[in-house]
């Protein structure tokens, strides 16, 4: 089957991830069932927000309900029903089912950037490009806006960003006299020094995570996925992919990463709290996550730039490279029955001073350029990080993000089979290079099943 494109009336039927490793085949709406375009003036949207209406908002963000109440205080004619769907997998499956049934479709959905292409290309999201060109996109940098820009459209509005950084335990590094690494070679040296000094301690814990692996491939300069129309390219053996596989795979092979503990597990939280794990590679959202999940370690964690593959002393380009890890925006499903109010709510949630203040107070990294560049945000001293001005690190990391990254048009499915393929390397059953090759075969086979012409 073909997918919906500017010049095609076909459509893609994806498989959505259910939990960590299984998938359920679901079909989407029929072509033309929903109007995906949107054109309206700012005055029309403002007028809609002063008429009695109710919009349904699906999210898993803990800040969603409070932010919705703040919106209602400014626009009392609008009632926002907030549903905490519990997580991204649940939200995506529920949205897929609602679109298929043609009923129970929410008006606004909190959605990861990586999932937007899949829903956009099957005709499930409203294209806001015409409206965004009227000034909405001006609130964001080109790099951040590119996260919602798909095939010439705009299928969401950025809410947060997740530039890749390195969190580290200052007390652990100081105790063992280890320098905080600035390159991945230094990171490997630090891992050896730490494990030799304390065999119970590791530089980090990683049992395999698709999103994390892709962020590190991106930071290494990889561009494994590209698509145009019905053509899809997949190359998980490109320079960046192999650079990451060799570097991280070497740490796994040497037993310097605890590969038996999954992120977010109770054991992981204990290790992050007691100093068993000295670093964590994560997006800038990791700061609020640590404060929430590892409160007892307050004052011990710090954040710094992600290590580089070169320090520039060997004649190589010393330009810093960075990537995004995660990040989400707000989308308006094509089946929304009140798009004017939904778009107005989306714009308020992403660009208003009130919403951004609440977002920042919750420790989240905003997406709006004016906030990211403001001294008020940059100069915040975070008590969890010992008073460090962590936002300055996040802002610099945002500026280092490499351009031209593209997610698969069925990324949720690809991530659902990560543990079956690349995950086997974390289990010690193969190498990371071989795991990436197996992942590429699964992705390629699936892409062809969905009607893509896949180039390897």
FIDOZA-40062 format. One line per 5 residues: for each residue x, y, z of C-alpha. Coordinates in steps of 0.25 Angstrom, whole numbers, plus 5000, padded with zeros to 4 digits. Layout:
<sites>
X Y Z  ...;
</sites>
This chain:
<sites>
5000 5000 5000  5004 5014 4997  5005 5025 5007  4998 5039 5007  5006 5049 5000;
5005 5062 4994  5002 5056 4981  4996 5043 4985  4982 5039 4991  4988 5026 4996;
4990 5023 5011  5000 5016 5020  4995 5005 5030  5005 5004 5042  5007 4995 5053;
5008 5002 5066  5016 4998 5078  5009 4991 5090  5018 4991 5102  5033 4989 5100;
5034 4977 5090  5021 4973 5084  5012 4980 5073  4998 4979 5069  4994 4981 5054;
4983 4992 5053  4978 4999 5041  4975 5014 5041  4964 5022 5034  4961 5021 5020;
4967 5032 5010  4958 5045 5011  4950 5041 5023  4956 5053 5030  4960 5067 5026;
4975 5068 5029  4977 5083 5024  4974 5095 5033  4973 5110 5029  4968 5120 5038;
4971 5134 5043  4976 5138 5057  4963 5146 5059  4955 5134 5055  4962 5125 5065;
4961 5136 5076  4946 5137 5074  4945 5122 5075  4951 5122 5089  4940 5132 5094;
4929 5122 5090  4924 5111 5099  4931 5098 5095  4938 5086 5100  4951 5080 5095;
4957 5067 5099  4972 5067 5102  4980 5054 5103  4994 5055 5110  5003 5047 5119;
5010 5060 5124  5008 5062 5139  5007 5077 5136  4995 5076 5126  4984 5077 5136;
4989 5090 5143  4992 5096 5130  4979 5093 5124  4972 5100 5137  4981 5112 5135;
4976 5112 5120  4961 5111 5125  4964 5123 5134  4967 5132 5122  4957 5126 5113;
4945 5122 5122  4936 5119 5111  4945 5107 5107  4945 5094 5116  4957 5085 5114;
4955 5070 5118  4969 5065 5121  4971 5050 5120  4984 5045 5125  4986 5033 5116;
4998 5027 5124  5009 5027 5113  5012 5029 5099  5009 5015 5094  4995 5015 5100;
4992 5029 5094  4996 5024 5080  4988 5012 5081  4976 5019 5086  4977 5029 5075;
4979 5019 5064  4967 5012 5069  4958 5024 5070  4962 5029 5056  4959 5015 5051;
4945 5015 5058  4942 5030 5054  4938 5033 5068  4944 5037 5082  4955 5045 5075;
4962 5055 5084  4964 5070 5079  4978 5071 5084  4989 5060 5087  5002 5061 5093;
5011 5054 5084  5026 5051 5083  5033 5056 5070  5037 5042 5066  5023 5038 5065;
5018 5050 5057  5022 5045 5043  5015 5032 5045  5001 5038 5048  5003 5050 5039;
5006 5041 5027  4994 5032 5029  4985 5045 5030  4982 5045 5044  4987 5059 5048;
4983 5073 5044  4993 5080 5035  4995 5094 5041  5005 5099 5031  4996 5109 5025;
4993 5115 5039  5007 5113 5044  5012 5122 5033  5004 5133 5038  5014 5135 5050;
5013 5123 5059  5025 5116 5054  5033 5129 5057  5033 5126 5071  5043 5114 5069;
5056 5112 5063  5057 5105 5050  5064 5093 5057  5052 5092 5067  5041 5094 5056;
5048 5084 5048  5043 5073 5058  5028 5076 5054  5031 5079 5039  5028 5066 5031;
5027 5066 5015  5025 5080 5014  5014 5081 5025  5014 5084 5040  5007 5074 5048;
5008 5079 5062  5014 5090 5070  5027 5088 5078  5025 5088 5093  5038 5084 5098;
5052 5080 5094  5062 5069 5098  5076 5073 5094  5086 5061 5097  5094 5064 5110;
5102 5056 5120  5098 5056 5134  5108 5051 5144  5111 5049 5159  5120 5060 5163;
5123 5053 5177  5127 5040 5170  5136 5046 5160  5143 5054 5171  5144 5042 5181;
5152 5034 5171  5160 5046 5165  5154 5044 5151  5153 5055 5141  5139 5058 5135;
5140 5054 5121  5139 5063 5109  5141 5052 5098  5136 5038 5097  5151 5033 5098;
5152 5040 5111  5138 5034 5115  5143 5020 5113  5156 5023 5121  5147 5028 5132;
5139 5016 5131  5151 5007 5133  5157 5015 5145  5143 5015 5152  5141 5000 5150;
5155 4997 5154  5154 5006 5167  5140 5000 5170  5136 4987 5163  5121 4990 5168;
5121 5003 5161  5119 5006 5146  5120 5018 5137  5105 5016 5134  5094 5005 5132;
5088 5002 5119  5080 4989 5116  5076 4995 5102  5067 5006 5098  5063 5009 5083;
5061 5024 5086  5074 5025 5093  5082 5018 5082  5076 5027 5071  5080 5039 5079;
5094 5035 5080  5095 5030 5066  5090 5044 5062  5100 5051 5071  5111 5042 5064;
5107 5048 5051  5098 5037 5046  5086 5039 5037  5081 5025 5035  5067 5028 5030;
5062 5036 5019  5049 5036 5011  5042 5043 4999  5029 5039 4994  5029 5024 4994;
5044 5023 4994  5051 5020 5007  5065 5018 5010  5070 5010 5022  5085 5010 5026;
5089 5006 5040  5103 5003 5035  5106 5018 5032  5118 5025 5038  5110 5030 5050;
5103 5017 5053  5116 5009 5053  5124 5020 5061  5114 5018 5072  5113 5003 5071;
5128 5002 5072  5129 5012 5084  5118 5007 5092  5120 4993 5088  5134 4993 5093;
5129 4998 5107  5119 4986 5107  5129 4976 5103  5138 4981 5114  5128 4980 5124;
5128 4995 5127  5113 4997 5125  5103 4990 5134  5095 4983 5123  5086 4976 5133;
5078 4988 5138  5067 4995 5130  5065 5010 5131  5054 5014 5140  5054 5000 5147;
5054 5001 5163  5069 4995 5162  5073 5006 5153  5067 5017 5162  5074 5011 5174;
5087 5011 5166  5085 5026 5161  5082 5029 5176  5094 5022 5183  5105 5026 5173;
5106 5012 5166  5104 5018 5153  5113 5031 5150  5106 5036 5138  5094 5036 5129;
5093 5040 5115  5079 5046 5113  5071 5058 5107  5070 5071 5115  5057 5065 5121;
5066 5057 5129  5068 5068 5140  5053 5068 5144  5053 5053 5143  5065 5051 5153;
5058 5061 5162  5045 5053 5162  5051 5039 5162  5064 5040 5170  5061 5051 5180;
5070 5046 5190  5082 5049 5181  5079 5064 5181  5092 5072 5181  5101 5061 5175;
5097 5061 5161  5102 5071 5150  5100 5073 5135  5111 5075 5124  5112 5075 5109;
5111 5061 5102  5125 5056 5100  5130 5057 5086  5137 5047 5076  5148 5057 5074;
5155 5067 5082  5160 5075 5069  5175 5072 5072  5177 5062 5061  5173 5072 5050;
5158 5067 5050  5147 5078 5050  5146 5082 5065  5131 5086 5063  5123 5081 5074;
5112 5071 5070  5099 5069 5077  5086 5062 5076  5072 5062 5081  5067 5051 5090;
5052 5051 5091  5044 5064 5092  5029 5065 5089  5019 5075 5083  5004 5076 5082;
4996 5071 5070  4982 5073 5066  4976 5060 5060  4969 5061 5047  4956 5056 5053;
4955 5067 5063  4941 5073 5063  4946 5087 5068  4959 5090 5061  4958 5105 5063;
4957 5104 5078  4967 5092 5078  4977 5100 5070  4975 5112 5079  4978 5103 5091;
4990 5097 5085  4996 5111 5082  4993 5116 5096  4999 5103 5102  5012 5105 5094;
5014 5120 5092  5007 5127 5104  5015 5134 5115  5007 5127 5125  5008 5113 5119;
5023 5115 5118  5025 5120 5132  5018 5107 5137  5026 5098 5128  5039 5104 5133;
5035 5104 5147  5033 5089 5146  5047 5087 5141  5044 5085 5127  5052 5090 5115;
5043 5100 5106  5043 5101 5091  5040 5115 5089  5052 5123 5085  5050 5136 5093;
5049 5127 5106  5062 5119 5102  5069 5132 5100  5064 5139 5112  5073 5142 5124;
5062 5139 5133  5062 5124 5128  5077 5123 5126  5081 5128 5140  5072 5119 5148;
5080 5112 5159  5075 5098 5160  5076 5093 5175  5076 5078 5171  5088 5081 5163;
5096 5088 5174  5091 5102 5169  5097 5099 5155  5091 5108 5144  5087 5095 5136;
5079 5103 5126  5092 5109 5120  5097 5095 5117  5083 5091 5111  5083 5104 5102;
5097 5101 5097  5094 5087 5094  5082 5091 5086  5091 5100 5077  5100 5088 5075;
5089 5079 5069  5092 5073 5056  5083 5076 5044  5076 5067 5034  5072 5056 5044;
5059 5049 5040  5051 5038 5047  5045 5026 5040  5030 5028 5036  5027 5016 5045;
5037 5019 5057  5028 5014 5068  5028 5000 5060  5043 5000 5058  5045 5003 5073;
5036 4992 5077  5046 4982 5070  5058 4988 5076  5060 4978 5087  5059 4966 5078;
5070 4971 5069  5080 4982 5075  5075 4978 5089  5082 4964 5087  5095 4971 5087;
5092 4977 5101  5089 4963 5105  5103 4959 5101  5098 4950 5090  5104 4958 5078;
5111 4971 5075  5105 4984 5073  5108 4985 5058  5101 4971 5056  5090 4976 5064;
5088 4988 5056  5089 4980 5043  5077 4971 5049  5069 4983 5052  5071 4989 5038;
5066 4976 5032  5054 4976 5041  5051 4991 5037  5054 4988 5023  5044 4976 5022;
5033 4984 5029  5035 4996 5020  5033 4987 5008  5021 4981 5014  5015 4995 5016;
5017 4998 5001  5030 5006 5002  5041 5004 4992  5053 5002 5001  5067 5005 4997;
5078 4999 5006;
</sites>
